[in-house]
Amino acid sequence: MPKDESVVERAREYFFRHHRYTEEDLESDYQAELRNYRDDTWEAPQRAARLSAAVKRYKTYEMLYFFFQIADEAGLDYTPLVVKRLCAHLFDRQGSQNIIVDIFVQKGRMHRSHDSDPDIIAAVAERYRQQADDHWQTVLKNIGRVKQDYRKNQNRQKGAGD
């Protein structure tokens, strides 16, 4: 990568290359559970855990996607702590700390970001709250639609098996 490329651009590129998990991926994971469903084994807890993990991956992806949407305008020095605090303020969630660290850690960094100051985080959160709320409502609607489609198809499969 060119030396003049910004830290945010490198993080954004890494994020989309290694942590992309869109609504289509969520839907695909739900459909895979339907395809792999078998009546002859009790696997409900494992299936529920896999689907829950898929939803969490999607939520983390969407939170970070939002941060990259506002990154240039917000002008923050994104570090794992800044992102963690923004997640808490804007989405009332933590997100996957492993993913956040993987994306935003800067090897050799010696000093904490000034942008991690709670007052700065609160000001940025206030500035982007409405956009974040709108984004999050869309995310929750997407999840609801995927789950509803899953239930419909699950009931259709059960009905066909009777």
Rosetta constraint file for C-alpha pairs under 8 A:
AtomPair CA 1 CA 5 HARMONIC 7.08 0.50
AtomPair CA 5 CA 9 HARMONIC 6.51 0.50
AtomPair CA 5 CA 10 HARMONIC 6.96 0.50
AtomPair CA 6 CA 10 HARMONIC 6.38 0.50
AtomPair CA 7 CA 11 HARMONIC 6.13 0.50
AtomPair CA 8 CA 12 HARMONIC 5.92 0.50
AtomPair CA 8 CA 68 HARMONIC 7.95 0.50
AtomPair CA 8 CA 71 HARMONIC 7.39 0.50
AtomPair CA 8 CA 78 HARMONIC 7.16 0.50
AtomPair CA 9 CA 13 HARMONIC 6.07 0.50
AtomPair CA 10 CA 14 HARMONIC 6.11 0.50
AtomPair CA 11 CA 15 HARMONIC 5.95 0.50
AtomPair CA 11 CA 103 HARMONIC 5.60 0.50
AtomPair CA 11 CA 104 HARMONIC 6.18 0.50
AtomPair CA 12 CA 16 HARMONIC 6.27 0.50
AtomPair CA 12 CA 68 HARMONIC 6.59 0.50
AtomPair CA 13 CA 17 HARMONIC 6.09 0.50
AtomPair CA 14 CA 18 HARMONIC 5.85 0.50
AtomPair CA 14 CA 19 HARMONIC 7.62 0.50
AtomPair CA 14 CA 103 HARMONIC 6.65 0.50
AtomPair CA 15 CA 19 HARMONIC 5.07 0.50
AtomPair CA 15 CA 20 HARMONIC 6.54 0.50
AtomPair CA 15 CA 103 HARMONIC 6.15 0.50
AtomPair CA 16 CA 20 HARMONIC 4.98 0.50
AtomPair CA 19 CA 61 HARMONIC 7.12 0.50
AtomPair CA 19 CA 99 HARMONIC 7.62 0.50
AtomPair CA 20 CA 61 HARMONIC 6.68 0.50
AtomPair CA 21 CA 25 HARMONIC 5.62 0.50
AtomPair CA 21 CA 26 HARMONIC 7.12 0.50
AtomPair CA 21 CA 57 HARMONIC 6.83 0.50
AtomPair CA 21 CA 58 HARMONIC 5.73 0.50
AtomPair CA 21 CA 61 HARMONIC 5.98 0.50
AtomPair CA 22 CA 26 HARMONIC 6.44 0.50
AtomPair CA 22 CA 58 HARMONIC 6.38 0.50
AtomPair CA 22 CA 61 HARMONIC 7.33 0.50
AtomPair CA 22 CA 62 HARMONIC 7.83 0.50
AtomPair CA 23 CA 27 HARMONIC 6.14 0.50
AtomPair CA 23 CA 58 HARMONIC 7.01 0.50
AtomPair CA 23 CA 142 HARMONIC 6.95 0.50
AtomPair CA 23 CA 143 HARMONIC 7.82 0.50
AtomPair CA 24 CA 28 HARMONIC 6.01 0.50
AtomPair CA 25 CA 29 HARMONIC 6.21 0.50
AtomPair CA 26 CA 30 HARMONIC 6.35 0.50
AtomPair CA 26 CA 54 HARMONIC 6.12 0.50
AtomPair CA 26 CA 55 HARMONIC 6.90 0.50
AtomPair CA 26 CA 58 HARMONIC 6.64 0.50
AtomPair CA 26 CA 146 HARMONIC 7.66 0.50
AtomPair CA 27 CA 31 HARMONIC 6.14 0.50
AtomPair CA 27 CA 146 HARMONIC 5.87 0.50
AtomPair CA 28 CA 32 HARMONIC 6.08 0.50
AtomPair CA 29 CA 33 HARMONIC 6.43 0.50
AtomPair CA 29 CA 51 HARMONIC 7.43 0.50
AtomPair CA 29 CA 54 HARMONIC 7.05 0.50
AtomPair CA 30 CA 34 HARMONIC 6.63 0.50
AtomPair CA 30 CA 51 HARMONIC 6.72 0.50
AtomPair CA 30 CA 146 HARMONIC 7.58 0.50
AtomPair CA 30 CA 147 HARMONIC 7.86 0.50
AtomPair CA 30 CA 150 HARMONIC 6.51 0.50
AtomPair CA 31 CA 35 HARMONIC 6.27 0.50
AtomPair CA 31 CA 150 HARMONIC 7.08 0.50
AtomPair CA 32 CA 36 HARMONIC 6.09 0.50
AtomPair CA 33 CA 37 HARMONIC 5.99 0.50
AtomPair CA 33 CA 47 HARMONIC 7.04 0.50
AtomPair CA 34 CA 150 HARMONIC 7.57 0.50
AtomPair CA 34 CA 153 HARMONIC 7.67 0.50
AtomPair CA 34 CA 154 HARMONIC 6.70 0.50
AtomPair CA 43 CA 47 HARMONIC 6.08 0.50
AtomPair CA 44 CA 48 HARMONIC 5.97 0.50
AtomPair CA 45 CA 49 HARMONIC 6.16 0.50
AtomPair CA 46 CA 50 HARMONIC 6.22 0.50
AtomPair CA 47 CA 51 HARMONIC 6.18 0.50
AtomPair CA 48 CA 52 HARMONIC 5.98 0.50
AtomPair CA 49 CA 53 HARMONIC 6.09 0.50
AtomPair CA 50 CA 54 HARMONIC 6.21 0.50
AtomPair CA 51 CA 55 HARMONIC 6.32 0.50
AtomPair CA 52 CA 56 HARMONIC 6.28 0.50
AtomPair CA 53 CA 57 HARMONIC 6.13 0.50
AtomPair CA 54 CA 58 HARMONIC 6.23 0.50
AtomPair CA 55 CA 59 HARMONIC 6.15 0.50
AtomPair CA 55 CA 143 HARMONIC 7.30 0.50
AtomPair CA 56 CA 60 HARMONIC 6.11 0.50
AtomPair CA 56 CA 95 HARMONIC 7.66 0.50
AtomPair CA 57 CA 61 HARMONIC 6.06 0.50
AtomPair CA 57 CA 96 HARMONIC 7.73 0.50
AtomPair CA 58 CA 62 HARMONIC 6.13 0.50
AtomPair CA 59 CA 63 HARMONIC 6.18 0.50
AtomPair CA 59 CA 95 HARMONIC 7.38 0.50
AtomPair CA 59 CA 139 HARMONIC 7.35 0.50
AtomPair CA 60 CA 64 HARMONIC 6.24 0.50
AtomPair CA 60 CA 95 HARMONIC 4.91 0.50
AtomPair CA 60 CA 96 HARMONIC 6.27 0.50
AtomPair CA 61 CA 65 HARMONIC 5.91 0.50
AtomPair CA 62 CA 66 HARMONIC 6.11 0.50
AtomPair CA 62 CA 139 HARMONIC 7.24 0.50
AtomPair CA 63 CA 67 HARMONIC 6.52 0.50
AtomPair CA 63 CA 87 HARMONIC 7.00 0.50
AtomPair CA 63 CA 91 HARMONIC 7.57 0.50
AtomPair CA 63 CA 95 HARMONIC 7.66 0.50
AtomPair CA 64 CA 68 HARMONIC 6.31 0.50
AtomPair CA 65 CA 69 HARMONIC 6.27 0.50
AtomPair CA 66 CA 70 HARMONIC 6.51 0.50
AtomPair CA 66 CA 132 HARMONIC 7.28 0.50
AtomPair CA 66 CA 135 HARMONIC 7.52 0.50
AtomPair CA 67 CA 71 HARMONIC 5.72 0.50
AtomPair CA 68 CA 72 HARMONIC 7.71 0.50
AtomPair CA 70 CA 74 HARMONIC 5.75 0.50
AtomPair CA 71 CA 75 HARMONIC 5.89 0.50
AtomPair CA 71 CA 76 HARMONIC 6.76 0.50
AtomPair CA 74 CA 124 HARMONIC 7.36 0.50
AtomPair CA 76 CA 115 HARMONIC 6.28 0.50
AtomPair CA 77 CA 82 HARMONIC 7.66 0.50
AtomPair CA 77 CA 113 HARMONIC 6.31 0.50
AtomPair CA 77 CA 114 HARMONIC 7.83 0.50
AtomPair CA 77 CA 115 HARMONIC 6.14 0.50
AtomPair CA 78 CA 82 HARMONIC 5.72 0.50
AtomPair CA 78 CA 83 HARMONIC 6.29 0.50
AtomPair CA 78 CA 104 HARMONIC 6.61 0.50
AtomPair CA 78 CA 113 HARMONIC 7.80 0.50
AtomPair CA 78 CA 115 HARMONIC 7.83 0.50
AtomPair CA 79 CA 83 HARMONIC 6.20 0.50
AtomPair CA 79 CA 104 HARMONIC 5.25 0.50
AtomPair CA 79 CA 105 HARMONIC 6.21 0.50
AtomPair CA 79 CA 106 HARMONIC 7.69 0.50
AtomPair CA 79 CA 113 HARMONIC 6.90 0.50
AtomPair CA 80 CA 84 HARMONIC 5.99 0.50
AtomPair CA 80 CA 97 HARMONIC 7.98 0.50
AtomPair CA 80 CA 100 HARMONIC 5.81 0.50
AtomPair CA 80 CA 101 HARMONIC 5.36 0.50
AtomPair CA 80 CA 104 HARMONIC 5.45 0.50
AtomPair CA 80 CA 105 HARMONIC 6.24 0.50
AtomPair CA 81 CA 85 HARMONIC 6.13 0.50
AtomPair CA 81 CA 116 HARMONIC 6.35 0.50
AtomPair CA 82 CA 86 HARMONIC 6.14 0.50
AtomPair CA 82 CA 113 HARMONIC 7.64 0.50
AtomPair CA 82 CA 115 HARMONIC 6.57 0.50
AtomPair CA 82 CA 116 HARMONIC 4.78 0.50
AtomPair CA 82 CA 121 HARMONIC 7.42 0.50
AtomPair CA 83 CA 87 HARMONIC 6.07 0.50
AtomPair CA 83 CA 100 HARMONIC 7.28 0.50
AtomPair CA 84 CA 88 HARMONIC 6.38 0.50
AtomPair CA 84 CA 94 HARMONIC 6.10 0.50
AtomPair CA 84 CA 95 HARMONIC 7.52 0.50
AtomPair CA 84 CA 97 HARMONIC 7.71 0.50
AtomPair CA 84 CA 100 HARMONIC 7.64 0.50
AtomPair CA 85 CA 89 HARMONIC 6.18 0.50
AtomPair CA 85 CA 116 HARMONIC 7.49 0.50
AtomPair CA 85 CA 121 HARMONIC 6.89 0.50
AtomPair CA 86 CA 90 HARMONIC 5.77 0.50
AtomPair CA 86 CA 91 HARMONIC 7.76 0.50
AtomPair CA 86 CA 121 HARMONIC 6.38 0.50
AtomPair CA 86 CA 125 HARMONIC 6.69 0.50
AtomPair CA 87 CA 91 HARMONIC 5.28 0.50
AtomPair CA 87 CA 92 HARMONIC 6.33 0.50
AtomPair CA 87 CA 93 HARMONIC 5.62 0.50
AtomPair CA 87 CA 94 HARMONIC 5.73 0.50
AtomPair CA 87 CA 95 HARMONIC 6.96 0.50
AtomPair CA 88 CA 92 HARMONIC 4.32 0.50
AtomPair CA 88 CA 93 HARMONIC 4.98 0.50
AtomPair CA 88 CA 94 HARMONIC 5.83 0.50
AtomPair CA 89 CA 121 HARMONIC 7.73 0.50
AtomPair CA 89 CA 122 HARMONIC 7.12 0.50
AtomPair CA 89 CA 125 HARMONIC 6.11 0.50
AtomPair CA 90 CA 125 HARMONIC 5.79 0.50
AtomPair CA 90 CA 128 HARMONIC 7.88 0.50
AtomPair CA 90 CA 129 HARMONIC 6.11 0.50
AtomPair CA 90 CA 132 HARMONIC 6.30 0.50
AtomPair CA 90 CA 133 HARMONIC 7.63 0.50
AtomPair CA 91 CA 132 HARMONIC 7.33 0.50
AtomPair CA 91 CA 133 HARMONIC 7.71 0.50
AtomPair CA 91 CA 136 HARMONIC 7.47 0.50
AtomPair CA 95 CA 100 HARMONIC 7.58 0.50
AtomPair CA 96 CA 100 HARMONIC 6.23 0.50
AtomPair CA 97 CA 101 HARMONIC 5.97 0.50
AtomPair CA 98 CA 102 HARMONIC 6.01 0.50
AtomPair CA 99 CA 103 HARMONIC 6.15 0.50
AtomPair CA 100 CA 104 HARMONIC 5.95 0.50
AtomPair CA 100 CA 105 HARMONIC 7.91 0.50
AtomPair CA 101 CA 105 HARMONIC 5.19 0.50
AtomPair CA 112 CA 116 HARMONIC 7.57 0.50
AtomPair CA 115 CA 120 HARMONIC 5.94 0.50
AtomPair CA 115 CA 121 HARMONIC 6.84 0.50
AtomPair CA 116 CA 120 HARMONIC 6.94 0.50
AtomPair CA 116 CA 121 HARMONIC 6.43 0.50
AtomPair CA 117 CA 121 HARMONIC 6.30 0.50
AtomPair CA 118 CA 122 HARMONIC 6.02 0.50
AtomPair CA 119 CA 123 HARMONIC 6.17 0.50
AtomPair CA 120 CA 124 HARMONIC 6.17 0.50
AtomPair CA 121 CA 125 HARMONIC 5.97 0.50
AtomPair CA 122 CA 126 HARMONIC 6.09 0.50
AtomPair CA 123 CA 127 HARMONIC 6.23 0.50
AtomPair CA 124 CA 128 HARMONIC 6.31 0.50
AtomPair CA 125 CA 129 HARMONIC 5.52 0.50
AtomPair CA 128 CA 132 HARMONIC 6.05 0.50
AtomPair CA 129 CA 133 HARMONIC 6.00 0.50
AtomPair CA 130 CA 134 HARMONIC 6.14 0.50
AtomPair CA 131 CA 135 HARMONIC 6.09 0.50
AtomPair CA 132 CA 136 HARMONIC 5.98 0.50
AtomPair CA 133 CA 137 HARMONIC 6.14 0.50
AtomPair CA 134 CA 138 HARMONIC 6.47 0.50
AtomPair CA 135 CA 139 HARMONIC 6.37 0.50
AtomPair CA 136 CA 140 HARMONIC 6.16 0.50
AtomPair CA 137 CA 141 HARMONIC 6.15 0.50
AtomPair CA 138 CA 142 HARMONIC 6.15 0.50
AtomPair CA 139 CA 143 HARMONIC 6.29 0.50
AtomPair CA 140 CA 144 HARMONIC 6.09 0.50
AtomPair CA 141 CA 145 HARMONIC 6.10 0.50
AtomPair CA 142 CA 146 HARMONIC 6.24 0.50
AtomPair CA 143 CA 147 HARMONIC 6.16 0.50
AtomPair CA 144 CA 148 HARMONIC 6.03 0.50
AtomPair CA 145 CA 149 HARMONIC 6.11 0.50
AtomPair CA 146 CA 150 HARMONIC 6.15 0.50
AtomPair CA 147 CA 151 HARMONIC 6.21 0.50
AtomPair CA 148 CA 152 HARMONIC 6.18 0.50
AtomPair CA 149 CA 153 HARMONIC 6.14 0.50
AtomPair CA 150 CA 154 HARMONIC 5.92 0.50
AtomPair CA 151 CA 155 HARMONIC 6.05 0.50
AtomPair CA 152 CA 156 HARMONIC 6.14 0.50
AtomPair CA 153 CA 157 HARMONIC 6.10 0.50
AtomPair CA 154 CA 158 HARMONIC 6.24 0.50
AtomPair CA 155 CA 159 HARMONIC 6.03 0.50
AtomPair CA 156 CA 160 HARMONIC 6.17 0.50
AtomPair CA 157 CA 161 HARMONIC 6.21 0.50
AtomPair CA 158 CA 162 HARMONIC 6.50 0.50
